[in-house]
Amino acid sequence: MKDKLKQLKKEIEIALECKISTPSRKRHLTYARAVFCKIARESMGMTLSDIGKVLNRDHATVMHSIKVVFPFAMKETRFRDIYDALKDEYKPKSSSEKKQESAQDTIQLISKLRTENAYMKMMLNTRDRFNNLFDDLRADEYDEVYNKLEIFVKYAIKTRVYYNAEE
């Protein structure tokens, strides 16, 4: 979760083209820190202490930033736009969204398993066809047939590679 905090901090710094964890009290930096604190606290549910550690501040400064500074930051379009853009991105997913993703994952897994199952059935049928070819062979003929089949398979693969390269 702390990685997400660092990612949020980095996105705000990129948007404003300045570092927000500096000790400076310039207005644009305090507003940026307030936006960071508000998103981290309300959208991500982080503790005041964890948010403060990322900014090199204590929990009281984070609380002040959210309660006092943030409303002033929202009066400026620049910071309101950054807040609006990032708050939904970092909002935790609801249980219905998680269920929907889980259902989609299950559907994809079922589809993948069906494809693999069809392939396995095809391979079983192919194996049975090859086994039927070997039914009438004597033991000493197996090696000869295997060697010839191996040469044919290598040739088929080599031809396939050249054929695909020409397309």
CNS distance restraints for C-alpha pairs under 8 A (distance, minus, plus):
assign (resid   1 and name CA) (resid   5 and name CA) 6.64 0.50 0.50
assign (resid   2 and name CA) (resid   6 and name CA) 6.30 0.50 0.50
assign (resid   2 and name CA) (resid  50 and name CA) 7.94 0.50 0.50
assign (resid   3 and name CA) (resid   7 and name CA) 6.11 0.50 0.50
assign (resid   4 and name CA) (resid   8 and name CA) 6.08 0.50 0.50
assign (resid   5 and name CA) (resid   9 and name CA) 6.17 0.50 0.50
assign (resid   5 and name CA) (resid  40 and name CA) 6.82 0.50 0.50
assign (resid   5 and name CA) (resid  51 and name CA) 7.58 0.50 0.50
assign (resid   5 and name CA) (resid  54 and name CA) 7.46 0.50 0.50
assign (resid   6 and name CA) (resid  10 and name CA) 6.11 0.50 0.50
assign (resid   6 and name CA) (resid  54 and name CA) 7.10 0.50 0.50
assign (resid   7 and name CA) (resid  11 and name CA) 6.22 0.50 0.50
assign (resid   8 and name CA) (resid  12 and name CA) 6.33 0.50 0.50
assign (resid   8 and name CA) (resid  36 and name CA) 7.23 0.50 0.50
assign (resid   9 and name CA) (resid  13 and name CA) 6.16 0.50 0.50
assign (resid   9 and name CA) (resid  20 and name CA) 7.70 0.50 0.50
assign (resid   9 and name CA) (resid  36 and name CA) 6.62 0.50 0.50
assign (resid  10 and name CA) (resid  14 and name CA) 6.09 0.50 0.50
assign (resid  11 and name CA) (resid  15 and name CA) 6.18 0.50 0.50
assign (resid  12 and name CA) (resid  16 and name CA) 6.21 0.50 0.50
assign (resid  12 and name CA) (resid  32 and name CA) 7.12 0.50 0.50
assign (resid  12 and name CA) (resid  36 and name CA) 7.31 0.50 0.50
assign (resid  12 and name CA) (resid  82 and name CA) 7.46 0.50 0.50
assign (resid  13 and name CA) (resid  17 and name CA) 5.44 0.50 0.50
assign (resid  13 and name CA) (resid  18 and name CA) 5.28 0.50 0.50
assign (resid  13 and name CA) (resid  19 and name CA) 5.54 0.50 0.50
assign (resid  13 and name CA) (resid  20 and name CA) 6.45 0.50 0.50
assign (resid  14 and name CA) (resid  18 and name CA) 7.04 0.50 0.50
assign (resid  15 and name CA) (resid  82 and name CA) 7.62 0.50 0.50
assign (resid  16 and name CA) (resid  32 and name CA) 7.96 0.50 0.50
assign (resid  19 and name CA) (resid  29 and name CA) 7.98 0.50 0.50
assign (resid  20 and name CA) (resid  29 and name CA) 5.75 0.50 0.50
assign (resid  20 and name CA) (resid  30 and name CA) 7.83 0.50 0.50
assign (resid  20 and name CA) (resid  32 and name CA) 6.74 0.50 0.50
assign (resid  20 and name CA) (resid  33 and name CA) 6.12 0.50 0.50
assign (resid  20 and name CA) (resid  55 and name CA) 7.21 0.50 0.50
assign (resid  21 and name CA) (resid  33 and name CA) 7.83 0.50 0.50
assign (resid  21 and name CA) (resid  54 and name CA) 7.58 0.50 0.50
assign (resid  21 and name CA) (resid  55 and name CA) 4.61 0.50 0.50
assign (resid  21 and name CA) (resid  56 and name CA) 6.29 0.50 0.50
assign (resid  22 and name CA) (resid  55 and name CA) 7.85 0.50 0.50
assign (resid  24 and name CA) (resid  29 and name CA) 7.18 0.50 0.50
assign (resid  25 and name CA) (resid  29 and name CA) 6.64 0.50 0.50
assign (resid  25 and name CA) (resid  30 and name CA) 6.07 0.50 0.50
assign (resid  26 and name CA) (resid  30 and name CA) 6.30 0.50 0.50
assign (resid  27 and name CA) (resid  31 and name CA) 6.06 0.50 0.50
assign (resid  28 and name CA) (resid  32 and name CA) 6.10 0.50 0.50
assign (resid  29 and name CA) (resid  33 and name CA) 6.13 0.50 0.50
assign (resid  30 and name CA) (resid  34 and name CA) 6.10 0.50 0.50
assign (resid  30 and name CA) (resid  65 and name CA) 7.71 0.50 0.50
assign (resid  30 and name CA) (resid  69 and name CA) 7.39 0.50 0.50
assign (resid  31 and name CA) (resid  35 and name CA) 6.27 0.50 0.50
assign (resid  31 and name CA) (resid  69 and name CA) 6.58 0.50 0.50
assign (resid  31 and name CA) (resid  70 and name CA) 6.56 0.50 0.50
assign (resid  31 and name CA) (resid  72 and name CA) 7.70 0.50 0.50
assign (resid  31 and name CA) (resid  73 and name CA) 5.10 0.50 0.50
assign (resid  31 and name CA) (resid  79 and name CA) 7.21 0.50 0.50
assign (resid  32 and name CA) (resid  36 and name CA) 6.23 0.50 0.50
assign (resid  32 and name CA) (resid  73 and name CA) 7.83 0.50 0.50
assign (resid  32 and name CA) (resid  79 and name CA) 7.01 0.50 0.50
assign (resid  33 and name CA) (resid  37 and name CA) 6.06 0.50 0.50
assign (resid  33 and name CA) (resid  55 and name CA) 7.91 0.50 0.50
assign (resid  33 and name CA) (resid  65 and name CA) 7.30 0.50 0.50
assign (resid  34 and name CA) (resid  38 and name CA) 6.06 0.50 0.50
assign (resid  34 and name CA) (resid  62 and name CA) 7.67 0.50 0.50
assign (resid  34 and name CA) (resid  65 and name CA) 4.93 0.50 0.50
assign (resid  34 and name CA) (resid  66 and name CA) 5.65 0.50 0.50
assign (resid  34 and name CA) (resid  69 and name CA) 6.13 0.50 0.50
assign (resid  34 and name CA) (resid  70 and name CA) 5.06 0.50 0.50
assign (resid  34 and name CA) (resid  73 and name CA) 7.37 0.50 0.50
assign (resid  35 and name CA) (resid  39 and name CA) 6.23 0.50 0.50
assign (resid  35 and name CA) (resid  66 and name CA) 7.78 0.50 0.50
assign (resid  35 and name CA) (resid  70 and name CA) 6.37 0.50 0.50
assign (resid  35 and name CA) (resid  73 and name CA) 7.49 0.50 0.50
assign (resid  35 and name CA) (resid  79 and name CA) 7.24 0.50 0.50
assign (resid  35 and name CA) (resid  82 and name CA) 7.92 0.50 0.50
assign (resid  35 and name CA) (resid  83 and name CA) 6.07 0.50 0.50
assign (resid  36 and name CA) (resid  40 and name CA) 6.05 0.50 0.50
assign (resid  37 and name CA) (resid  41 and name CA) 5.94 0.50 0.50
assign (resid  37 and name CA) (resid  51 and name CA) 6.54 0.50 0.50
assign (resid  37 and name CA) (resid  62 and name CA) 6.31 0.50 0.50
assign (resid  37 and name CA) (resid  65 and name CA) 7.03 0.50 0.50
assign (resid  37 and name CA) (resid  66 and name CA) 6.23 0.50 0.50
assign (resid  38 and name CA) (resid  42 and name CA) 5.92 0.50 0.50
assign (resid  38 and name CA) (resid  43 and name CA) 7.70 0.50 0.50
assign (resid  38 and name CA) (resid  66 and name CA) 5.54 0.50 0.50
assign (resid  38 and name CA) (resid  70 and name CA) 7.35 0.50 0.50
assign (resid  39 and name CA) (resid  43 and name CA) 5.10 0.50 0.50
assign (resid  39 and name CA) (resid  44 and name CA) 6.63 0.50 0.50
assign (resid  39 and name CA) (resid  83 and name CA) 7.41 0.50 0.50
assign (resid  39 and name CA) (resid  86 and name CA) 7.50 0.50 0.50
assign (resid  39 and name CA) (resid  87 and name CA) 5.61 0.50 0.50
assign (resid  39 and name CA) (resid  90 and name CA) 7.39 0.50 0.50
assign (resid  40 and name CA) (resid  44 and name CA) 4.97 0.50 0.50
assign (resid  40 and name CA) (resid  45 and name CA) 6.35 0.50 0.50
assign (resid  40 and name CA) (resid  46 and name CA) 5.74 0.50 0.50
assign (resid  40 and name CA) (resid  51 and name CA) 6.85 0.50 0.50
assign (resid  41 and name CA) (resid  45 and name CA) 4.76 0.50 0.50
assign (resid  41 and name CA) (resid  46 and name CA) 4.97 0.50 0.50
assign (resid  41 and name CA) (resid  47 and name CA) 6.62 0.50 0.50
assign (resid  41 and name CA) (resid  48 and name CA) 7.12 0.50 0.50
assign (resid  41 and name CA) (resid  51 and name CA) 7.67 0.50 0.50
assign (resid  42 and name CA) (resid  46 and name CA) 7.67 0.50 0.50
assign (resid  43 and name CA) (resid  87 and name CA) 6.14 0.50 0.50
assign (resid  43 and name CA) (resid  88 and name CA) 7.45 0.50 0.50
assign (resid  43 and name CA) (resid  90 and name CA) 5.85 0.50 0.50
assign (resid  43 and name CA) (resid  91 and name CA) 4.43 0.50 0.50
assign (resid  43 and name CA) (resid  92 and name CA) 6.62 0.50 0.50
assign (resid  44 and name CA) (resid  90 and name CA) 6.13 0.50 0.50
assign (resid  44 and name CA) (resid  91 and name CA) 5.88 0.50 0.50
assign (resid  44 and name CA) (resid  92 and name CA) 6.31 0.50 0.50
assign (resid  46 and name CA) (resid  50 and name CA) 6.52 0.50 0.50
assign (resid  46 and name CA) (resid  51 and name CA) 6.64 0.50 0.50
assign (resid  47 and name CA) (resid  51 and name CA) 6.34 0.50 0.50
assign (resid  48 and name CA) (resid  52 and name CA) 6.10 0.50 0.50
assign (resid  48 and name CA) (resid  58 and name CA) 7.90 0.50 0.50
assign (resid  48 and name CA) (resid  59 and name CA) 4.86 0.50 0.50
assign (resid  48 and name CA) (resid  60 and name CA) 7.79 0.50 0.50
assign (resid  48 and name CA) (resid  62 and name CA) 6.12 0.50 0.50
assign (resid  48 and name CA) (resid  63 and name CA) 6.89 0.50 0.50
assign (resid  49 and name CA) (resid  53 and name CA) 6.26 0.50 0.50
assign (resid  49 and name CA) (resid  58 and name CA) 6.36 0.50 0.50
assign (resid  49 and name CA) (resid  59 and name CA) 4.73 0.50 0.50
assign (resid  50 and name CA) (resid  54 and name CA) 6.70 0.50 0.50
assign (resid  51 and name CA) (resid  55 and name CA) 6.71 0.50 0.50
assign (resid  51 and name CA) (resid  59 and name CA) 7.56 0.50 0.50
assign (resid  51 and name CA) (resid  62 and name CA) 7.09 0.50 0.50
assign (resid  52 and name CA) (resid  56 and name CA) 5.81 0.50 0.50
assign (resid  52 and name CA) (resid  57 and name CA) 4.50 0.50 0.50
assign (resid  52 and name CA) (resid  58 and name CA) 4.96 0.50 0.50
assign (resid  52 and name CA) (resid  59 and name CA) 5.52 0.50 0.50
assign (resid  52 and name CA) (resid  61 and name CA) 7.48 0.50 0.50
assign (resid  52 and name CA) (resid  62 and name CA) 5.98 0.50 0.50
assign (resid  53 and name CA) (resid  57 and name CA) 5.98 0.50 0.50
assign (resid  53 and name CA) (resid  58 and name CA) 6.92 0.50 0.50
assign (resid  57 and name CA) (resid  61 and name CA) 6.30 0.50 0.50
assign (resid  57 and name CA) (resid  62 and name CA) 7.19 0.50 0.50
assign (resid  58 and name CA) (resid  62 and name CA) 6.64 0.50 0.50
assign (resid  59 and name CA) (resid  63 and name CA) 6.24 0.50 0.50
assign (resid  60 and name CA) (resid  64 and name CA) 6.15 0.50 0.50
assign (resid  61 and name CA) (resid  65 and name CA) 6.02 0.50 0.50
assign (resid  62 and name CA) (resid  66 and name CA) 6.29 0.50 0.50
assign (resid  63 and name CA) (resid  67 and name CA) 6.12 0.50 0.50
assign (resid  64 and name CA) (resid  68 and name CA) 5.45 0.50 0.50
assign (resid  64 and name CA) (resid  69 and name CA) 6.85 0.50 0.50
assign (resid  65 and name CA) (resid  69 and name CA) 4.82 0.50 0.50
assign (resid  65 and name CA) (resid  70 and name CA) 6.05 0.50 0.50
assign (resid  66 and name CA) (resid  70 and name CA) 5.17 0.50 0.50
assign (resid  66 and name CA) (resid  71 and name CA) 7.96 0.50 0.50
assign (resid  67 and name CA) (resid  71 and name CA) 7.36 0.50 0.50
assign (resid  68 and name CA) (resid  72 and name CA) 7.51 0.50 0.50
assign (resid  69 and name CA) (resid  73 and name CA) 6.38 0.50 0.50
assign (resid  70 and name CA) (resid  74 and name CA) 6.33 0.50 0.50
assign (resid  71 and name CA) (resid  75 and name CA) 6.91 0.50 0.50
assign (resid  72 and name CA) (resid  76 and name CA) 7.48 0.50 0.50
assign (resid  73 and name CA) (resid  79 and name CA) 6.01 0.50 0.50
assign (resid  73 and name CA) (resid  80 and name CA) 7.07 0.50 0.50
assign (resid  74 and name CA) (resid  79 and name CA) 6.15 0.50 0.50
assign (resid  74 and name CA) (resid  80 and name CA) 4.92 0.50 0.50
assign (resid  75 and name CA) (resid  80 and name CA) 7.18 0.50 0.50
assign (resid  76 and name CA) (resid  80 and name CA) 6.23 0.50 0.50
assign (resid  77 and name CA) (resid  81 and name CA) 5.96 0.50 0.50
assign (resid  78 and name CA) (resid  82 and name CA) 6.48 0.50 0.50
assign (resid  79 and name CA) (resid  83 and name CA) 6.07 0.50 0.50
assign (resid  80 and name CA) (resid  84 and name CA) 6.03 0.50 0.50
assign (resid  81 and name CA) (resid  85 and name CA) 6.05 0.50 0.50
assign (resid  82 and name CA) (resid  86 and name CA) 6.19 0.50 0.50
assign (resid  83 and name CA) (resid  87 and name CA) 5.77 0.50 0.50
assign (resid  84 and name CA) (resid  88 and name CA) 7.22 0.50 0.50
assign (resid  85 and name CA) (resid  89 and name CA) 7.19 0.50 0.50
assign (resid  86 and name CA) (resid  90 and name CA) 6.36 0.50 0.50
assign (resid  87 and name CA) (resid  91 and name CA) 6.15 0.50 0.50
assign (resid  93 and name CA) (resid  97 and name CA) 5.93 0.50 0.50
assign (resid  93 and name CA) (resid  98 and name CA) 6.42 0.50 0.50
assign (resid  94 and name CA) (resid  98 and name CA) 6.29 0.50 0.50
assign (resid  95 and name CA) (resid  99 and name CA) 6.04 0.50 0.50
assign (resid  96 and name CA) (resid 100 and name CA) 6.08 0.50 0.50
assign (resid  97 and name CA) (resid 101 and name CA) 6.20 0.50 0.50
assign (resid  98 and name CA) (resid 102 and name CA) 6.00 0.50 0.50
assign (resid  99 and name CA) (resid 103 and name CA) 6.01 0.50 0.50
assign (resid 100 and name CA) (resid 104 and name CA) 6.18 0.50 0.50
assign (resid 101 and name CA) (resid 105 and name CA) 6.13 0.50 0.50
assign (resid 102 and name CA) (resid 106 and name CA) 6.18 0.50 0.50
assign (resid 103 and name CA) (resid 107 and name CA) 6.19 0.50 0.50
assign (resid 104 and name CA) (resid 108 and name CA) 6.20 0.50 0.50
assign (resid 105 and name CA) (resid 109 and name CA) 6.13 0.50 0.50
assign (resid 106 and name CA) (resid 110 and name CA) 6.13 0.50 0.50
assign (resid 107 and name CA) (resid 111 and name CA) 6.18 0.50 0.50
assign (resid 108 and name CA) (resid 112 and name CA) 6.15 0.50 0.50
assign (resid 109 and name CA) (resid 113 and name CA) 6.10 0.50 0.50
assign (resid 110 and name CA) (resid 114 and name CA) 6.11 0.50 0.50
assign (resid 111 and name CA) (resid 115 and name CA) 6.32 0.50 0.50
assign (resid 112 and name CA) (resid 116 and name CA) 6.26 0.50 0.50
assign (resid 113 and name CA) (resid 117 and name CA) 5.95 0.50 0.50
assign (resid 114 and name CA) (resid 118 and name CA) 6.19 0.50 0.50
assign (resid 115 and name CA) (resid 119 and name CA) 6.28 0.50 0.50
assign (resid 116 and name CA) (resid 120 and name CA) 6.12 0.50 0.50
assign (resid 117 and name CA) (resid 121 and name CA) 6.21 0.50 0.50
assign (resid 118 and name CA) (resid 122 and name CA) 6.24 0.50 0.50
assign (resid 119 and name CA) (resid 123 and name CA) 6.18 0.50 0.50
assign (resid 120 and name CA) (resid 124 and name CA) 6.17 0.50 0.50
assign (resid 121 and name CA) (resid 125 and name CA) 6.27 0.50 0.50
assign (resid 122 and name CA) (resid 126 and name CA) 6.17 0.50 0.50
assign (resid 123 and name CA) (resid 127 and name CA) 6.02 0.50 0.50
assign (resid 124 and name CA) (resid 128 and name CA) 6.19 0.50 0.50
assign (resid 125 and name CA) (resid 129 and name CA) 6.29 0.50 0.50
assign (resid 126 and name CA) (resid 130 and name CA) 6.32 0.50 0.50
assign (resid 127 and name CA) (resid 131 and name CA) 6.08 0.50 0.50
assign (resid 128 and name CA) (resid 132 and name CA) 6.25 0.50 0.50
assign (resid 129 and name CA) (resid 133 and name CA) 6.75 0.50 0.50
assign (resid 130 and name CA) (resid 134 and name CA) 6.79 0.50 0.50
assign (resid 131 and name CA) (resid 135 and name CA) 6.46 0.50 0.50
assign (resid 134 and name CA) (resid 142 and name CA) 7.77 0.50 0.50
assign (resid 137 and name CA) (resid 141 and name CA) 6.08 0.50 0.50
assign (resid 137 and name CA) (resid 142 and name CA) 6.81 0.50 0.50
assign (resid 138 and name CA) (resid 142 and name CA) 6.91 0.50 0.50
assign (resid 140 and name CA) (resid 144 and name CA) 7.64 0.50 0.50
assign (resid 141 and name CA) (resid 145 and name CA) 6.23 0.50 0.50
assign (resid 142 and name CA) (resid 146 and name CA) 5.99 0.50 0.50
assign (resid 143 and name CA) (resid 147 and name CA) 6.12 0.50 0.50
assign (resid 144 and name CA) (resid 148 and name CA) 6.34 0.50 0.50
assign (resid 145 and name CA) (resid 149 and name CA) 5.98 0.50 0.50
assign (resid 146 and name CA) (resid 150 and name CA) 6.01 0.50 0.50
assign (resid 147 and name CA) (resid 151 and name CA) 6.41 0.50 0.50
assign (resid 148 and name CA) (resid 152 and name CA) 6.34 0.50 0.50
assign (resid 149 and name CA) (resid 153 and name CA) 6.15 0.50 0.50
assign (resid 150 and name CA) (resid 154 and name CA) 6.24 0.50 0.50
assign (resid 151 and name CA) (resid 155 and name CA) 6.22 0.50 0.50
assign (resid 152 and name CA) (resid 156 and name CA) 6.14 0.50 0.50
assign (resid 153 and name CA) (resid 157 and name CA) 6.19 0.50 0.50
assign (resid 154 and name CA) (resid 158 and name CA) 6.12 0.50 0.50
assign (resid 155 and name CA) (resid 159 and name CA) 6.01 0.50 0.50
assign (resid 156 and name CA) (resid 160 and name CA) 6.04 0.50 0.50
assign (resid 157 and name CA) (resid 161 and name CA) 6.25 0.50 0.50
assign (resid 158 and name CA) (resid 162 and name CA) 6.46 0.50 0.50
assign (resid 159 and name CA) (resid 163 and name CA) 5.94 0.50 0.50
assign (resid 160 and name CA) (resid 164 and name CA) 6.05 0.50 0.50
assign (resid 161 and name CA) (resid 165 and name CA) 6.20 0.50 0.50
assign (resid 162 and name CA) (resid 166 and name CA) 6.42 0.50 0.50
assign (resid 163 and name CA) (resid 167 and name CA) 6.94 0.50 0.50
